Amino acid sequence: MGIYRDHTYRRAMAILAEWGYPEPGDLGPREAPSIIGHAVDLLASRGTTLDELALRAAIPVDLLQIILAAGTLHLLDRQQADFMRS
């Protein structure tokens, strides 16, 4: 979602480790909210628009679109990589 830069994230993890709260191991790739895309597709099939969803979630539509994009970027990256290989 791009909220924290890699440097900021690494520094935060170092500080937590100093305070005695280290991560138990490698956390793997950053979280990508992929399920939300499926949920939005399901809601859209039942007539719910992004504007209505944003209103009910009490967030701006622009933020909702950023969240949805973050959840699909990894899919786009994979599709682009497959395309480049072919």
N, C-alpha and C positions, 0 to 999 in steps of 0.2 A: 504494500500500500504506500510505501515511500514516506512513512511518517518519520522514521529515524534513518539517518545515514548510517552506513556500516561502521564508520568510526565512532559515532555516538553509541551505537549498540554495543560494540566491543568495550568501550570505556565503561558503560553501565554494568556490563557483566564483570569487569575487573573490580569495580567498586563493590558490587554485591559479594564478590569473592573475598575482598578485604574485610567486609563486615561479617563474614562467616556464612554467607548464603550462596555458595558456588552452585553452578548448574551441575547436575549429576553426570553429565556427559555431553557429547555432541548433540545439538538440538536438530541437526539436519537443516534442510532448506527452510527459509522463512515461510510463515503461514500465508496461504493464498485462499481467500474465502470463496472456494469454488461452488459450494452447495447453494450459496445465495443466488447464483445465476440460474440454477435449476428451479429454485423456489420462485424467482421472478418470472421465469418462463411459464410455470404452472399457473401463477396468478394471472398472467397476461392471457393465457388460454381461457380463463374464466372471466375476463373482462376488466381486470384491475390494471390501471395505468401506472407508470412510474410516478406521476404526480400524486396520485392517490396513495401509493405506497409510501412515498416520502412524507406526505402529510400525516399519515397514521404513525409513521416511525418518528415523527417530529424532527426530521433532519432536512436540510435543503436538498433539492433535486440534484444539484451539481455534486454534492458530496455522495449521494447515492450512486450516481453515475461513475464517480471515481472508485468507489468500493466495487461496483460491478466490473469495471475495467481491470482492477487489480486481481479479481478472481478469474479472469479469462486471459490475462496476458500470458500465463504459462502455457495455456492451450495454443495461443497464437504463435508463441515462440517454437513450440513443438511442431506445429504445422509448417511454419516457415523453414525450420531445419529439415523436415521431410522433403519439402519442395526443393530446397537447395541440393539435397542429395540426389534427387531424380533428374 
